Amino acid sequence: MRLLPRTSDRWRFGAVRVLSRCDAVRREGPRTSPSSAFRCFLVLLRWFLSFLPICRIFSFLDVVTLCRCAQVSRSWNVLALDGSNWQRIDLFDFQRDIEGRVVENISKRCGGFLRKLSLRGCLGVGDGALRTFAQNCRNIELLSLNGCTKITDATCSSLSKFCPKLKHLDLASCTSITNLSLKALSEGCPLLEQLNISWCDQVSKDGIQALVRCCPGVKGLFLKGCTQLEDEALKFIGAHCPELVTLNLQTCSQITDEGLITICRGCHRLQSLCVSGCANITDAILNALGQNCPRLRYVPLLRLPPTVNMQLGITDATLIQLSVHCPRLQVLSLSHCELITDDGIRHLGGGPCAHDRLEVVELDNCPLITDASLEHLKTCHSLDRIELYDCQQITRAGIKRLRTHLPNIKVHAYFAPVTPPPSVGGSRQRFCRCCILL
């Protein structure tokens, strides 16, 4: 047994059974001669190699299929339930049935083999089960606890103590999470690259400060709905997260241009920034993005109320900055940006991102856009979708001309029914057909 490699108990048990059938072991006992030991080694090697193809196949199977395979025979049971095959587990489809004891049993079976675990939506899992999990699965790298509402700061304390290799952690909608969790993660999980604490509205600048100071490799922060965050928190991120690629600040209502400009100046690798629902930002932030973040690909301004977009004052000057300084831009949403004109779209269509990168442009409710804008976009060969709802100056003829150059493009537009002609001699108020239907 001492000569057997360190592996799961099931493999060791199977190897011992094979060795016990070897004649030399039966005859000579524990004082087996070197030549006999070599013969036993060959027997063991032959047994091991016979299972290698099956092991390879099992490594690609999901949890349900592995459990079915384990019921075929004893040998398949040993192989299918071996911890090395349980490196990636997603229990979302069984979320209603998953309780704490299930997670504990999985952690004991998988041990150090487990790398990725998703418990998204598993409402029955609490701090106790995750403490056992952290103790048994110390090599975990990706853990999703999205929607596990029983989770508190105690879970993050356990992860900090036992899981130093953790890189991706999803705590979205775990509303009991506070700054103590972020401080614990900063102390024990220095390799953390992506953290999702969306809707954890007890988190403030103190927690963000502790996290980013000790986890400089953070590349993704999802802070949607963290309403206590202010510009001070963004200044800490800008100062300590030079590798940041993705930042989601949707509905963080207290942030302003000041904090976001700090992000732009400190996070030059930024590719995706979501500030939808942030009513206090202006056109200045988009100019800062254009000048400081050349890798920017995704800038959603959708989901902002129309009144907020009017406050933003996004103009053609903004599009000029984006077209010049963001050559990798792929998705641009300008919904309800009522100051955008054909001239801004002309600069966008002539920019370095237009020909090979730009895939989606959303221009719905931009009243100044005309068919001329579609002419400027016809050279965007990668353009896959364009939104034109309620662009009143866009015509069917303009869309048809665009399709001749981009035959595979998806155009989403709406044309109101034609107003019927006035009745002869009628002085009463006239309504269009859609209003009559309403």
C-alpha angles and dihedrals in degrees: 000000000000090000094053115102119252105268139126121314092246092059092047091049091051092048092051090052090053093048092048089062092053110109094220092056091048093048102040102027119197092344094068114166120240093254092049091046089054091052089051089051091054090050090050092046092051090050092049095047092050089065099044096094091049091047090052092052093046091054090069097049127103125236097266094049092047091053090051092049090051089065095057100079143330094266092048089047089057092048100040095049094045111123093233089071093053100068096121121038129174115185098174093113089056097042095127092054100043115105132171095268091057091057091047092052092048091050091052092049097045100036114162093353095075114099105160129033129172118195093165111163095004097141094177096064117098142174096281095058092045092051089057089045093052092050093052102036104049095155095061112138104173124037127171118195094161109160096004092138096182091066117111137172089285090074093054089048089056092047090050092051100045110019110062093156095061111133107162123039126174116195098157114156092008090131096183091066113113139173089284089070093054091047091051092049091049090056100046108023107054093157093063111139105166130031128177115193097154114162092011089130096177092070116102139172092287092063093045091049093052092047101049095044092060099031105053093162095068110138103169131039121177109190101158112157095009091137097178093065116110136180090279090067091051090051090057090050093049092049099046108027108067091153095056112136105164129035125174116191099160113163093000088144099185099060121101140184091280095065095040093051088056088055091051093051095046103036106056093161092063112136103166129035123172117192099157112151095020100130098185100063125098141191090284093078093057091050089052090050092052093050099043109027110058093165094059112136107160126045110163115191091163122116091042113129112249092248091056092052089053088055090051090060093204106188141174088274088066092055090049090056093047094047093051101040104030107061092161097055111139107164126035123176117191099165113166092000093145098182096061114111138182090270092063091049089049091059091045092051091049096048126105093256094056103074103048109005115039110096107160132032120178113196101157115149094016099134097188095058115107137177088280089074090057089053089054091052098049091093092059095103094180094052107127104168139019127185116213104161113153094002092142097192095053113100135199089245091057092051091048091054090050091052091055089064097034106031095172097050119121110226118193110195140141129212118196118231115269114265109248118243116267116265117253113269092354116147097177121107114278125220132196118245095258091054091051089053090051 
